[in-house]
Every structure is written in C-alpha cells, then in structure tokens.
Amino acid sequence: MRVEEICVLESENLIGAMEKLDSLATKILFVVKDNKLVGTLTDGDIRRWILKKGGLDATVDKIANYNPIYLKADTQEDIFAYLAERKIEAIPLVNEDLTIDRVVFWSDRDLEVKKPQLNMPVVMMAGGKGTRLYPYTKILPKPLIPVGEVPIAQRIIEHYREYGCKDFHLIVNHKKNMIKAYFNEIDKDYNIFYEDEDIPLGTGGGLGLLKGKIDETFIMTNCDILIREDFSKIVKLHKESGNMITMVCSLKNFRIPYGVVDIAQDGQIEAMREKPELSFFTNTGCYIVEPEVIEDIKENERIDFPTIITNYQKAGKKVGVYPISENSWLDMGQMDELERMRSMLEGE
C-alpha cells in the first residue's frame, strides 16, 4: 500500500475521511501538512466526535489526534513488539523532516488475529415474513435466504461464534419448522434455543418469551443483517456508559437523483441544489441489551423495539448509540441490498 493512500489532509471533510477509512480498512489515516506527519485519524476519533454531537460537515483538523505515535525510519526496535505493547494497529516510520517513509501494520505479520472472546448470548429476531424479499420468501423464511451458499442466519451465527458466543436464541414464527429443520440437520458447535412466537408480537415483544432464560447482557440482532465491527468495542462502550440499551447505527449516504429546489414564502426560488447528497445515521437493527429489558415486557405484549427504547428514555434510563461506517453494515432486507451483500461477502 502506497503511503499516499493512507494519508489525509486537514481540510478533508469527515464524510470523505470515513469513506477513505472504509475503502482501505486500515482503521487509521495519517494527517499530513506539507507532506509532513502532524496527526492521526482513527475510527475511534470519529466515533468520539459523533457521540459528542459533532457535525458530519466537520473537517479533519477538528477531529484528528495531534499527538501521533511514530518511529524513526532507521529505528532498530522490534516494530511488531512495539505495536503489541501499545495495542495499536499501525505505526508510521518517518524521516528526519517528519515525512512518512513507510507505514508498518500489525496485519503485515500475516497472522490470524483472534477476536476478543465475549461469550454473550445472542438473540435473533427470526419471525418476520420478509415481504420485501418476495418472491424468495414465498418459498423460504427470511433467515434461510442464501447469501452465496450459506443462509443469512447461519452467517450471522458464525460471525458471533468468532467472539466466543455459543448460545443463540431464535424467536421464530413464519415458516418456523423449516428454520428448525435446517439447523437440526447441520453440524454445529453451538446451542440454538427456539422461542415460538405463536402470535405476532412486533419487533420487541418477542423478547418477553425469554423471561427467566437470559440473566446477562446480550446481543440482539435482526435476522437479515451483518455488522462487521469489533463487538468488544461496542460492548465496552455500552458498559462504560451504563446504558440499558445501545443501538448500533450506521452512517448512510444517499444521493437524491434530482435537482432539489427550495421555495421561498413569496413563491420565488430561494435555492437550487443539483442532486444533493444527504448523510445521516440509521438504525441497523442490532443492539446491546441489558436483561432487565426482557423482564419488563408483559406476557404476549405486542410492542416494537423503538417503542421500548422511547419508554426507557421517558423513564430516565440511558439509551446510547454506537456509530459505525456505511460499509460496516450489510443488510439483505431488500433485493438490491441482498445483491450488494452477496457481492461483498463472496469477494472476501
């Protein structure tokens, strides 16, 4: 990787920097001025900025860390030992004038990095009809729609297995026997528990079926999404913030395919914008949840999870957000997104 590819100017806007981080998957960019290293920008820096209600129109100089760690280009140190000791992903090696000679990444060791082991219960909401994926879901339940050769529900489970999770609770309804039959037939090194939702209980009410079955913090996920983010960081933020619920939210960039016209009160054109791009955060359908939420849901109560969140907020409970980049969220809830998910996963 060329040095120029992982550098960013102070004047770059936040959205552009996030897109660059996404495209390179380096988790870090090096801020340069006159070709000299002046700072670093990580996904953590961006997340802290957003959580402090910093605007998406900010420039890099408002967000960057201006105390970068670096080594001299002619260093004799064991660079990988240096990275391990400080628990950092990469370090620039600089010349005497602070121009970057090269960057050494922990991944350069070409070693498989084991994910932090969380061993948390995972609850998957797998009872919906998946009407947006018709006609696929006329034949198969949404959790069994294949992404490549593997059903999406199995991909989700295997993702969390990498974090040591072994207990999976599937809340099932539509075509539930097909889901059970599939997972009963495959070889697996994890436990699946089924909760039959005999009547539709909304996107949150099904949690009430888990009363007395989960007594620790758990991950809750829809059955049609993958979050490619370090879950140890999400859980850490959740615990440190004292949240009842932490919602994983993804940046979404949407370009309006038309010229937008703002009209003044007198009927005159106030402003025109040609195909503007909107940037906002959206709910991914993944949460870190405290077990009290299960106990607070009434038996057979039909309630959506956003309503549960609103009720806790009104009661003064803490509900937080963990922002992620657009490419860290894969959603197969609609046909075009399903094809995008297939393309990204099959290319890995």
VOVEX-26149 format. One line per 8 residues: their letters; for each residue x, y, z of C-alpha. Coordinates in pm, 1 decimal. Example, Ala and Ser with C-alpha at 12.3 -4.5 7.8 and 13.67 -1.06 7.14 Angstrom:
2
AS	1230.0 -450.0 780.0 ~ 1367.0 -106.0 714.0
This chain:
348
MRVEEICV	0.0 0.0 0.0 ~ 136.1 338.6 -100.0 ~ 178.9 599.4 173.8 ~ -36.0 849.1 -16.3 ~ -332.2 612.7 4.2 ~ -345.6 623.2 383.4 ~ -285.6 994.2 429.8 ~ -545.0 1266.5 461.2
LESENLIG	-527.9 1645.5 457.3 ~ -652.6 1859.1 744.7 ~ -902.9 2022.4 511.1 ~ -1069.0 1691.5 413.5 ~ -1429.1 1664.5 532.7 ~ -1544.6 1398.3 775.5 ~ -1758.7 1206.2 527.0 ~ -1467.6 1182.7 282.4
AMEKLDSL	-1234.1 1063.8 558.4 ~ -1483.0 796.2 668.3 ~ -1518.0 672.6 312.0 ~ -1139.8 651.8 283.9 ~ -1115.9 454.5 608.8 ~ -1384.7 220.5 476.5 ~ -1223.3 164.5 140.5 ~ -882.0 87.2 289.9
ATKILFVV	-994.0 -98.5 603.3 ~ -681.8 33.4 778.5 ~ -865.4 170.5 1084.3 ~ -626.0 466.0 1074.8 ~ -533.1 755.9 848.1 ~ -228.5 978.7 884.8 ~ -289.6 1351.6 876.9 ~ -28.2 1541.5 677.8
KDNKLVGT	50.4 1905.1 618.5 ~ 308.9 1999.9 356.0 ~ 373.8 1623.6 326.1 ~ 478.1 1606.6 693.3 ~ 308.9 1394.2 958.6 ~ 108.3 1611.5 1200.4 ~ -157.1 1375.8 1337.8 ~ -367.7 1063.3 1306.8
LTDGDIRR	-734.8 993.8 1249.9 ~ -894.3 667.4 1358.1 ~ -1245.6 528.9 1358.3 ~ -1238.1 584.0 1735.0 ~ -1160.4 955.6 1691.2 ~ -1452.9 986.6 1451.8 ~ -1684.5 794.0 1683.4 ~ -1599.1 1015.4 1982.2
WILKKGGL	-1662.9 1324.9 1769.8 ~ -2004.0 1198.6 1661.5 ~ -2105.5 1093.5 2013.5 ~ -2023.6 1444.8 2133.8 ~ -2275.1 1567.3 1874.3 ~ -2008.2 1690.9 1638.2 ~ -2146.5 1765.7 1292.3 ~ -2091.8 1548.6 986.8
DATVDKIA	-1978.7 1859.5 798.4 ~ -1664.6 1893.8 1013.7 ~ -1314.0 1883.3 868.5 ~ -1033.4 1652.9 975.2 ~ -846.7 1921.8 1170.0 ~ -1139.5 1937.5 1418.6 ~ -1125.7 1565.1 1490.9 ~ -767.4 1443.2 1447.7
NYNPIYLK	-525.1 1347.4 1722.5 ~ -230.8 1586.4 1700.8 ~ -0.6 1375.3 1919.4 ~ 81.4 1095.7 1675.5 ~ 294.6 799.6 1772.3 ~ 574.3 729.1 1528.5 ~ 921.6 578.7 1496.7 ~ 1221.1 697.0 1301.9
ADTQEDIF	1274.8 530.6 965.6 ~ 1610.8 391.5 1075.3 ~ 1482.4 250.9 1404.5 ~ 1636.9 -68.9 1535.4 ~ 1337.8 -154.5 1752.6 ~ 1123.7 -463.7 1706.2 ~ 834.9 -282.7 1542.0 ~ 579.1 -557.0 1594.5
AYLAERKI	667.1 -581.9 1962.5 ~ 622.0 -203.9 1979.4 ~ 275.1 -234.8 1820.5 ~ 176.2 -517.9 2054.1 ~ 293.9 -333.4 2365.2 ~ 88.8 -24.2 2280.0 ~ -202.6 -219.4 2132.0 ~ -206.9 -17.3 1810.3
EAIPLVNE	-281.0 -131.9 1456.5 ~ -12.7 61.0 1267.3 ~ 278.6 298.4 1304.9 ~ 441.6 536.8 1058.3 ~ 817.4 537.8 1017.5 ~ 929.1 895.2 946.9 ~ 1236.8 1066.6 810.8 ~ 1418.7 1348.4 990.9
DLTIDRVV	1184.6 1608.7 838.2 ~ 876.7 1408.7 954.1 ~ 781.5 1297.1 603.7 ~ 646.7 942.4 615.2 ~ 889.3 687.3 477.8 ~ 656.1 388.9 518.0 ~ 385.3 251.4 745.0 ~ 401.4 -82.8 925.3
FWSDRDLE	70.6 -254.0 1002.9 ~ 14.6 -526.0 1259.2 ~ -155.5 -722.7 980.6 ~ 176.3 -725.3 793.7 ~ 271.6 -1018.5 1013.3 ~ 20.1 -1218.2 813.0 ~ -108.1 -1380.8 1129.4 ~ -468.2 -1463.3 1205.1
VKKPQLNM	-584.8 -1228.7 1477.0 ~ -826.7 -1393.8 1717.4 ~ -1122.0 -1176.1 1806.1 ~ -1179.9 -1087.5 2175.4 ~ -1391.0 -1356.5 2339.3 ~ -1718.8 -1216.5 2472.7 ~ -1923.9 -1535.3 2514.2 ~ -2251.9 -1341.7 2529.6
PVVMMAGG	-2599.7 -1475.6 2449.3 ~ -2729.6 -1368.6 2109.6 ~ -3099.7 -1316.9 2040.6 ~ -3205.7 -1323.3 1676.2 ~ -3543.9 -1188.2 1572.4 ~ -3627.8 -1450.1 1307.4 ~ -4006.2 -1449.2 1290.7 ~ -4086.8 -1195.0 1019.6
KGTRLYPY	-4239.9 -1273.6 680.4 ~ -3975.9 -1085.2 481.3 ~ -4228.8 -931.7 241.5 ~ -3964.5 -702.0 89.9 ~ -3780.4 -1010.9 -36.4 ~ -4080.3 -1161.8 -214.1 ~ -4086.6 -1393.3 -412.4 ~ -3788.0 -1557.9 -234.8
TKILPKPL	-3974.5 -1554.6 95.0 ~ -4280.0 -1717.6 -57.8 ~ -4069.8 -2033.8 -59.3 ~ -3813.3 -1982.5 217.7 ~ -3831.3 -1799.2 551.0 ~ -3608.1 -1491.2 552.0 ~ -3344.2 -1642.7 788.3 ~ -3280.8 -1919.0 530.8
IPVGEVPI	-3236.3 -1693.1 227.5 ~ -2889.1 -1787.1 99.6 ~ -2608.0 -1536.1 74.0 ~ -2375.2 -1733.4 -150.0 ~ -2411.3 -2093.9 -37.5 ~ -2491.5 -2019.1 327.5 ~ -2822.9 -1893.6 472.6 ~ -2802.7 -1546.5 623.5
AQRIIEHY	-2897.3 -1669.3 973.6 ~ -2609.0 -1916.7 969.3 ~ -2368.8 -1644.9 853.4 ~ -2479.0 -1425.3 1143.6 ~ -2430.8 -1706.4 1393.0 ~ -2086.1 -1792.6 1257.8 ~ -1988.5 -1425.4 1284.8 ~ -2071.1 -1419.5 1656.5
REYGCKDF	-1905.4 -1756.6 1710.4 ~ -1578.0 -1579.9 1631.4 ~ -1638.7 -1379.9 1950.3 ~ -1692.5 -1694.8 2155.1 ~ -2071.9 -1672.8 2158.8 ~ -2225.4 -2018.2 2180.1 ~ -2587.5 -1970.2 2293.9 ~ -2827.4 -1843.3 2027.9
HLIVNHKK	-3195.7 -1775.1 2092.8 ~ -3407.4 -1759.1 1777.6 ~ -3752.0 -1603.8 1809.7 ~ -3942.2 -1775.8 1530.1 ~ -4288.0 -1756.0 1376.8 ~ -4325.4 -1757.6 995.2 ~ -4220.6 -2094.6 846.8 ~ -4057.9 -2175.4 1180.7
NMIKAYFN	-4045.7 -2551.4 1121.2 ~ -3826.0 -2501.8 814.0 ~ -3581.2 -2298.6 1023.4 ~ -3570.5 -2563.9 1294.7 ~ -3528.7 -2843.7 1042.7 ~ -3233.8 -2672.8 875.3 ~ -3037.7 -2609.7 1193.7 ~ -3120.6 -2953.0 1333.7
EIDKDYNI	-2960.9 -3113.9 1027.3 ~ -2629.1 -2926.7 1010.5 ~ -2317.6 -2992.7 1217.1 ~ -2264.7 -2713.7 1468.0 ~ -2057.1 -2632.5 1775.0 ~ -2313.5 -2400.6 1933.7 ~ -2652.9 -2419.5 2100.6 ~ -2976.5 -2298.5 1942.9
FYEDEDIP	-3286.3 -2238.3 2152.1 ~ -3616.3 -2165.0 1978.5 ~ -3886.5 -1939.9 2116.7 ~ -4214.8 -1987.5 1930.3 ~ -4397.5 -1662.7 1869.2 ~ -4747.5 -1801.8 1818.5 ~ -4894.1 -1457.6 1751.5 ~ -4701.5 -1162.4 1600.5
LGTGGGLG	-4552.8 -959.2 1886.3 ~ -4376.5 -684.6 1691.0 ~ -4001.4 -624.5 1675.2 ~ -3967.2 -617.2 2054.2 ~ -4247.8 -813.5 2213.0 ~ -4089.2 -1148.1 2130.2 ~ -3821.7 -1078.0 2390.9 ~ -4087.2 -1146.8 2654.2
LLKGKIDE	-4066.6 -1514.3 2558.7 ~ -3716.6 -1519.9 2710.1 ~ -3822.0 -1442.6 3067.4 ~ -3606.3 -1640.2 3310.2 ~ -3379.5 -1765.4 3029.6 ~ -3123.4 -1483.5 2998.0 ~ -2979.8 -1307.4 3301.3 ~ -2684.8 -1122.5 3147.6
TFIMTNCD	-2611.5 -856.5 2888.6 ~ -2693.0 -990.9 2542.4 ~ -2668.4 -904.9 2174.3 ~ -2995.2 -861.5 1987.5 ~ -2996.4 -871.6 1608.5 ~ -3234.3 -886.7 1316.9 ~ -3200.0 -1199.2 1103.3 ~ -3105.7 -1013.2 785.3
ILIREDFS	-2802.3 -802.4 881.1 ~ -2431.3 -840.9 942.8 ~ -2234.8 -587.5 1147.7 ~ -1866.8 -604.5 1058.2 ~ -1732.7 -416.1 1356.9 ~ -1529.7 -508.0 1666.1 ~ -1805.2 -608.3 1907.6 ~ -1570.1 -588.2 2204.2
KIVKLHKE	-1557.7 -211.1 2146.3 ~ -1936.8 -189.7 2122.9 ~ -1983.6 -382.9 2446.9 ~ -1713.3 -174.9 2618.5 ~ -1889.2 148.8 2529.6 ~ -2222.8 2.1 2640.7 ~ -2085.1 -95.3 2982.2 ~ -1884.6 223.1 3040.6
SGNMITMV	-2185.9 437.8 2951.3 ~ -2417.8 248.3 3184.5 ~ -2672.4 204.7 2906.9 ~ -2985.0 -3.8 2929.8 ~ -2970.7 -38.4 2552.1 ~ -2704.0 57.6 2298.4 ~ -2819.4 85.3 1938.2 ~ -2567.4 24.2 1659.3
CSLKNFRI	-2622.2 297.1 1399.8 ~ -2467.2 318.9 1055.3 ~ -2379.0 622.8 851.8 ~ -2585.0 630.2 534.0 ~ -2503.9 845.1 233.2 ~ -2794.7 896.9 -3.3 ~ -2779.9 1095.0 -323.9 ~ -3110.7 1241.6 -437.5
PYGVVDIA	-3123.8 1175.5 -815.1 ~ -3295.8 1505.5 -891.2 ~ -3227.6 1874.1 -864.9 ~ -3377.8 1997.7 -536.0 ~ -3549.2 2337.6 -526.9 ~ -3613.5 2539.1 -208.9 ~ -3909.8 2773.7 -245.8 ~ -3938.4 3099.3 -50.9
QDGQIEAM	-4262.7 3217.3 111.6 ~ -4329.6 3456.4 -176.2 ~ -4320.1 3171.2 -427.3 ~ -3978.2 3259.0 -565.2 ~ -3688.1 3015.3 -592.2 ~ -3476.9 3050.4 -279.3 ~ -3204.5 2799.1 -368.3 ~ -3129.2 2512.5 -604.6
REKPELSF	-2911.7 2208.4 -537.4 ~ -2824.4 1966.0 -814.8 ~ -2853.5 1603.8 -695.7 ~ -2755.3 1676.4 -332.7 ~ -2612.2 1404.8 -110.6 ~ -2761.7 1356.0 233.9 ~ -2567.6 1194.9 518.1 ~ -2739.0 1063.0 829.1
FTNTGCYI	-2725.9 777.8 1080.3 ~ -2979.1 495.9 1066.4 ~ -3074.7 208.1 1294.9 ~ -2908.1 -115.1 1179.1 ~ -3131.6 -348.3 1381.0 ~ -2851.3 -457.0 1614.6 ~ -2835.5 -372.9 1986.1 ~ -2656.0 -449.6 2310.8
VEPEVIED	-2927.7 -502.9 2571.4 ~ -2948.2 -549.7 2946.5 ~ -3156.8 -846.4 3073.3 ~ -3395.3 -615.3 3261.2 ~ -3549.8 -531.7 2925.0 ~ -3675.3 -889.5 2893.5 ~ -3832.2 -886.1 3238.0 ~ -4006.0 -552.8 3176.3
IKENERID	-4200.5 -678.9 2873.6 ~ -4551.1 -800.5 2954.9 ~ -4658.3 -1150.3 2852.3 ~ -4780.0 -1159.1 2491.3 ~ -4737.9 -782.5 2465.2 ~ -4718.5 -663.6 2106.3 ~ -4458.9 -387.9 2101.0 ~ -4188.6 -268.6 1863.4
FPTIITNY	-3833.9 -223.2 1989.7 ~ -3818.8 151.9 1906.5 ~ -4120.9 194.3 2136.3 ~ -3936.7 8.4 2412.3 ~ -3643.6 245.1 2366.3 ~ -3869.4 551.3 2380.9 ~ -4033.1 422.5 2700.9 ~ -3695.4 379.7 2869.1
QKAGKKVG	-3588.9 727.0 2763.9 ~ -3906.3 873.7 2914.0 ~ -3829.7 684.1 3234.5 ~ -3484.8 843.7 3250.8 ~ -3289.8 531.0 3153.5 ~ -2978.7 563.0 2940.2 ~ -3006.8 454.8 2577.5 ~ -2692.2 510.6 2374.3
VYPISENS	-2564.2 482.7 2021.4 ~ -2255.8 320.3 1873.1 ~ -2190.5 470.8 1527.5 ~ -2031.0 265.2 1252.2 ~ -1941.7 336.3 891.2 ~ -2167.6 256.6 598.6 ~ -1962.5 -39.5 476.7 ~ -1963.6 -199.3 822.3
WLDMGQMD	-2336.6 -270.5 789.0 ~ -2459.3 -531.8 544.3 ~ -2836.8 -552.0 510.3 ~ -3024.9 -800.4 294.1 ~ -3370.9 -669.5 380.6 ~ -3429.6 -550.2 22.1 ~ -3342.8 -705.5 -312.2 ~ -3074.0 -455.3 -414.3
ELERMRSM	-2910.8 -475.4 -71.0 ~ -2920.3 -856.1 -84.4 ~ -2719.5 -849.6 -406.7 ~ -2475.5 -599.5 -252.5 ~ -2427.9 -827.5 49.7 ~ -2366.6 -1128.7 -174.3 ~ -2114.7 -938.3 -380.6 ~ -1919.4 -815.7 -77.0
LEGE	-1914.6 -1147.1 109.7 ~ -1832.8 -1361.5 -191.9 ~ -1543.4 -1128.4 -274.5 ~ -1372.5 -1192.0 59.7
